[in-house]
Amino acid sequence: MRLTTEYDRPASRLLPAEIDASAQHAEPSVIDWLLHDDQVIRECFRHAAAILKNATGAAMTAVTLLDEEHQHYRAAVGMPLSPISRKHSLCDHVARHGDLFVLEDALADPRFGECVLVRCFPFVRFYAAIPIKGPCGTVVGALCAMDSAPHRITLAQCEVFRHLRAMVENDLKLRTATAIDPLTQLFNRRAMLESVRRRWHETADGEEIGAVMVDVDWFKRYNDAYGHPAGDTCLREVASVLQSIADAHRMIAGRLGGEEFGLLLCGAPRPALETALEDLRLSVERLKIEHRGSPFGSVTLSIGASLARKKGAVEPGSREGVALADRALYMAKADGRNKVVII
């Protein structure tokens, strides 16, 4: 057995120096977006997997995505594959290795005996993959080729892996550029509303989905008192907290415009939503960003949310959920601000 990492360079083990620092887990929101993005990214993945299958002759090819706990298959060509534990996935080795990873015969190396693909159907023996990085530089998954028989890889095929990776990463960069707010690095209004609509249609009947509207209290007064550059800095600090809370509670965060932000949460009960939003309100309050125009003396948030249980394809519908969250935000402001209201 031989591990090939760069072109045809043999390697008998994964050395610590070869482990890529960018293999840290990608932000959950990034993976969540990739797992649910529209046809643009899915088509890119599908074409990359199909080209790789033709170039390598492998029985199966796929783009895989990694979250903290699982490996997810996207655009699998050759046979349908289900998500598996990240801990027991070959893709996790690829993410930590950082470059083209080739396993000519998995059965010849005891380190890979616990990998699900090796010990269970489709009983993979040959595996070659190259990590894919998101725009932020962290590994989000891999482009891989697999076969149930041992296999070798040529220099030309190594180049195909690298060209396809460049293509996928470039498409990810272009796609995210249209979905990201440049000031805060959160998803923009269009991407957030697309996410709400898409998640509503993907949510199973009886499951709850939470829509959240967040507003920085008296922000116009803040801009008037401190100037727009300070206002931009304030929004970036608030956005950083918002993203941190969103990642911790598996939510999608976005900037809807001006000082208004949004959150989307699926499948969580009301107590979990209440905890997450109160955590957000308190976290921004603890920043203690001075605000002379606020009666609280510092920057605070008003938060409105709706929690709807899906019953059929339309009612109450994604737009109604957002409208209810907006009404809850109005109630929080009317009640003195720096509050969380859920209806």
C-alpha positions in Angstrom: 0.0 0.0 0.0 1.2 3.5 -0.7 -0.2 6.9 0.1 0.5 9.5 -2.7 0.2 13.1 -1.7 1.9 15.2 -4.3 1.9 13.8 -7.8 3.5 10.4 -7.4 5.4 11.1 -4.2 5.1 8.1 -1.8 4.4 8.7 1.9 4.1 5.9 4.5 2.3 8.0 7.1 0.7 11.4 7.7 3.4 13.5 9.3 2.4 16.3 11.8 4.2 18.9 9.6 1.9 17.9 6.7 -1.3 18.6 8.6 -2.9 21.7 7.2 -3.9 24.3 9.8 -6.9 25.2 7.6 -8.5 21.8 8.5 -10.2 23.4 11.4 -13.9 23.0 11.3 -15.6 25.4 8.9 -18.2 27.7 10.5 -21.4 25.7 10.8 -23.3 28.5 9.0 -21.1 28.1 5.9 -21.6 24.3 5.8 -25.3 24.8 6.4 -25.6 27.2 3.5 -23.7 24.8 1.2 -25.9 21.9 2.2 -29.0 23.9 1.3 -27.8 26.2 -1.4 -29.7 26.5 -4.7 -29.1 24.8 -8.0 -26.0 26.9 -8.9 -23.7 25.2 -6.4 -25.3 21.8 -6.9 -24.7 21.9 -10.6 -21.1 22.9 -10.1 -20.6 19.9 -7.7 -22.4 17.6 -10.2 -20.2 18.6 -13.1 -17.0 18.3 -11.1 -17.9 14.8 -9.9 -18.9 13.6 -13.4 -15.6 14.9 -15.0 -13.6 13.2 -12.2 -15.3 9.9 -12.9 -14.5 10.1 -16.5 -10.9 11.1 -15.9 -10.1 8.5 -13.2 -12.3 5.6 -14.2 -13.3 5.1 -10.6 -16.6 3.5 -9.9 -17.8 6.3 -7.6 -17.0 10.0 -7.4 -18.5 12.7 -5.2 -18.2 16.1 -3.6 -18.3 15.7 0.2 -19.0 18.4 2.8 -17.9 18.2 6.4 -19.6 19.7 9.5 -18.5 19.1 13.0 -20.0 15.7 13.3 -20.8 14.3 9.8 -19.6 13.9 6.3 -22.4 14.7 3.7 -22.3 13.6 0.1 -23.2 16.0 -2.6 -23.4 15.1 -6.3 -22.4 11.5 -5.8 -21.9 9.8 -9.2 -21.9 6.0 -9.4 -24.3 5.2 -6.5 -26.3 7.0 -3.8 -24.5 7.4 -0.5 -25.8 8.5 2.9 -24.2 10.8 5.4 -21.7 9.1 7.8 -19.9 10.0 11.0 -17.0 12.4 10.4 -14.9 10.6 12.9 -15.0 7.4 10.8 -14.8 9.0 7.4 -11.9 9.1 5.0 -12.7 12.7 4.2 -11.7 13.7 7.7 -8.2 12.3 6.9 -8.2 14.4 3.7 -9.1 17.6 5.6 -6.4 17.1 8.1 -3.8 16.1 5.5 -4.4 19.3 3.4 -3.4 18.1 -0.1 -4.2 15.4 -2.6 -4.6 12.2 -0.6 -4.4 8.8 -2.3 -5.1 5.5 -0.7 -4.4 2.7 -3.3 -5.6 -0.1 -1.1 -7.3 0.7 2.2 -7.2 -3.0 3.3 -3.5 -2.9 3.4 -3.4 -0.2 6.1 -4.9 -0.9 9.6 -5.4 2.9 10.2 -8.4 2.9 7.9 -10.1 -0.3 9.1 -12.7 1.7 11.1 -13.7 4.0 8.2 -17.3 3.3 7.4 -16.7 3.2 3.6 -14.0 0.5 4.1 -15.8 -1.8 6.5 -19.3 -1.4 5.1 -20.9 -1.2 1.7 -19.5 -0.1 -0.8 -16.3 -1.6 0.8 -14.0 1.0 -0.6 -10.4 0.0 -1.2 -9.2 2.7 -3.6 -9.8 6.3 -2.4 -8.4 9.5 -3.8 -9.5 13.0 -2.7 -8.4 16.6 -2.6 -9.7 19.1 0.1 -11.9 22.0 -1.0 -11.6 25.3 0.9 -14.3 27.9 1.3 -13.7 31.6 0.7 -12.7 32.0 4.4 -9.8 29.5 3.8 -11.1 26.7 5.9 -11.7 23.2 4.5 -15.4 22.6 3.8 -15.1 19.2 2.2 -13.4 17.3 -0.6 -13.6 16.1 -4.2 -13.2 12.3 -4.1 -13.0 9.2 -6.3 -13.6 5.7 -4.9 -13.6 2.1 -6.0 -14.1 -1.3 -4.4 -10.9 -2.6 -6.1 -7.3 -1.4 -5.6 -6.3 1.3 -8.1 -3.4 3.5 -9.0 -3.4 7.2 -10.1 -1.4 8.9 -12.8 0.3 12.3 -12.8 -2.3 13.5 -15.3 -5.1 12.4 -13.1 -3.5 14.3 -10.2 -3.7 17.4 -12.3 -7.4 16.8 -13.0 -8.0 16.8 -9.2 -6.2 20.1 -8.9 -7.9 21.8 -11.8 -11.3 20.6 -10.6 -10.6 21.9 -7.1 -9.7 25.3 -8.5 -12.9 25.3 -10.5 -15.1 24.4 -7.5 -13.4 26.9 -5.2 -13.7 29.7 -7.7 -17.4 29.0 -8.1 -17.8 29.0 -4.3 -16.0 32.3 -4.1 -18.2 33.9 -6.8 -21.4 32.4 -5.4 -20.7 33.6 -1.8 -19.7 37.0 -3.1 -23.3 37.5 -4.3 -24.7 36.2 -0.9 -22.5 38.0 1.6 -22.9 41.5 3.0 -19.4 43.2 2.6 -19.6 45.2 5.8 -20.5 42.5 8.3 -19.6 39.3 6.3 -23.1 37.9 7.2 -25.5 36.7 4.5 -27.2 39.6 2.7 -30.9 40.2 2.5 -31.4 38.3 -0.7 -29.6 35.2 0.6 -31.5 35.3 3.9 -34.9 35.5 2.3 -33.9 32.7 -0.1 -32.9 30.6 2.9 -36.2 31.3 4.7 -38.2 30.3 1.6 -36.1 27.2 0.9 -36.0 26.0 4.5 -39.8 26.4 4.8 -40.3 24.1 1.8 -37.7 21.6 3.1 -39.2 21.5 6.6 -41.3 18.5 7.4 -44.9 18.9 8.4 -45.2 19.3 12.1 -41.7 20.6 12.5 -41.1 24.1 13.9 -39.2 26.9 12.1 -38.2 30.1 13.8 -37.8 33.5 12.1 -36.0 36.3 14.0 -35.7 40.0 13.4 -33.0 41.9 15.2 -32.6 45.7 15.4 -29.8 47.8 16.9 -31.6 50.3 19.3 -31.5 54.0 18.4 -28.9 53.4 15.8 -29.6 56.6 13.9 -28.8 58.5 17.1 -25.6 56.5 17.3 -24.5 57.5 13.8 -25.4 61.2 14.5 -23.4 61.2 17.7 -20.3 59.2 16.7 -20.2 59.4 12.9 -20.8 56.8 10.2 -17.3 55.1 10.5 -18.0 54.4 14.1 -21.4 53.2 13.1 -19.9 50.7 10.7 -17.5 49.5 13.4 -20.5 49.1 15.8 -22.4 47.0 13.2 -19.4 44.8 12.6 -19.1 44.1 16.4 -22.7 43.3 16.7 -22.5 41.1 13.6 -19.6 39.2 15.1 -21.7 38.4 18.2 -24.7 37.5 16.1 -22.6 35.1 14.0 -21.1 33.5 17.1 -24.6 32.9 18.6 -25.9 31.6 15.3 -23.1 29.1 15.0 -23.5 28.0 18.6 -27.3 27.4 18.1 -27.2 26.1 14.5 -28.9 29.2 13.1 -28.4 31.1 9.8 -27.5 34.8 10.4 -27.8 37.7 7.9 -28.0 41.5 7.6 -31.3 42.6 6.2 -30.3 46.2 5.7 -29.1 49.2 7.8 -29.1 48.2 11.5 -31.5 45.3 10.9 -30.4 41.7 11.1 -32.2 38.3 10.8 -31.8 34.8 12.1 -33.3 31.5 10.9 -33.7 28.4 13.1 -35.2 25.1 12.2 -36.4 22.2 14.4 -35.7 23.8 17.8 -38.4 24.0 20.5 -39.5 27.4 22.0 -37.3 27.1 25.1 -34.2 26.7 22.9 -35.1 29.7 20.8 -35.8 31.8 24.0 -32.3 30.8 25.4 -30.5 31.6 22.1 -32.1 35.0 21.7 -31.6 36.1 25.3 -28.0 35.0 25.0 -27.7 37.2 22.0 -29.3 40.2 23.7 -27.1 39.9 26.8 -23.9 39.3 24.7 -24.3 42.6 22.8 -25.2 44.3 26.1 -21.9 43.0 27.6 -19.9 44.6 24.8 -20.6 47.9 26.6 -20.3 49.9 23.4 -20.9 53.5 24.5 -24.1 55.1 23.2 -24.9 58.6 24.5 -28.2 58.6 22.5 -29.6 55.6 24.3 -31.2 55.6 27.8 -29.3 52.5 28.5 -26.0 54.2 27.9 -24.7 51.5 25.6 -25.6 49.7 22.4 -28.5 47.2 22.9 -30.8 45.1 20.7 -34.5 44.7 20.3 -35.4 41.2 19.1 -38.7 39.9 17.7 -39.3 36.2 16.7 -42.0 33.9 15.5 -42.1 30.2 15.9 -44.4 28.4 13.5 -45.2 24.8 13.1 -45.5 23.8 9.4 -48.9 22.5 8.4 -48.9 21.8 4.7 -47.0 23.6 1.9 -48.4 27.1 2.3 -50.0 28.0 5.6 -48.7 29.9 7.5 -45.9 30.0 4.9 -42.5 31.5 5.0 -43.6 35.1 4.3 -46.1 35.0 7.1 -43.4 33.7 9.5 -41.2 36.7 8.6 -44.1 39.1 9.0 -44.9 37.7 12.4 -41.3 38.2 13.5 -41.4 41.8 12.3 -44.5 42.3 14.3 -42.8 40.9 17.4 -39.9 43.2 16.8 -42.3 46.2 16.7 -43.7 45.0 20.1 -40.2 44.8 21.6 -39.5 48.4 20.5 -42.9 49.6 21.8 -42.2 48.0 25.1 -39.0 50.0 25.8 -36.5 48.2 23.6 -33.6 46.0 24.7 -36.1 43.1 24.9 -36.9 39.8 23.3 -40.5 39.1 22.2 -41.6 35.8 20.7 -45.1 35.3 19.2 
